[in-house]
């Protein structure tokens, strides 16, 4: 977070890194305005600088152009200030791979307590392989719980205080299925899994 308590705005990146594209991301520092679409707030590989100094991504720029071509070429209207412009007077700005890879961002799980900071590639690797702050909905009560805390949350009987008939019925069905599965002998189940070649024999 920047000094004074102001957080940089959330952005979505586009065409920069598979796995990161279109995910809401908060960067440590403000991204230069000329690399950010002023309308949709997306950070693409290329932006268009309009004569009025506003910046749009290529799809938003294309959507701002008029269908009919005027005598002096294709014209458009800036959606941010409604000023008319000529397409040939716009300039294309490129976000280099080096610059994109230098942007520092926060982990996608800050609300859950993660304070990891890194490049987009670092964030992707961290979230997919290392982050222990992923949250999910408890299958019984629906509350958002850290994955690591779910066993303790569930064992504590979270559903006892939830007045939701649908959730209770779902929990009852799951408990019944668990009891039915418990009728299998453990060794028989292990034998079955070995035959499927899915049983990990490495010691825990």
Secondary structure, 3 states (H helix, E strand, C coil): CCHHHCCCCEEEECCCCCCCCCCEEEECCCCCHHHCCCCCCEECCEEEECCCCCEEEHHHHHHCECCCCECCECEEECCCCCCEEEHHHCEEEECCHHHHHHCEEECCCHHHCCCCEEEHHHHHHHHHHHCCCCEEECCCCCCEEEHHHHHHHHHCCHHHHCCCHHHHHHHHHHHHHHHHHCCCCHHHHHHHHHHCCCCCCCCC
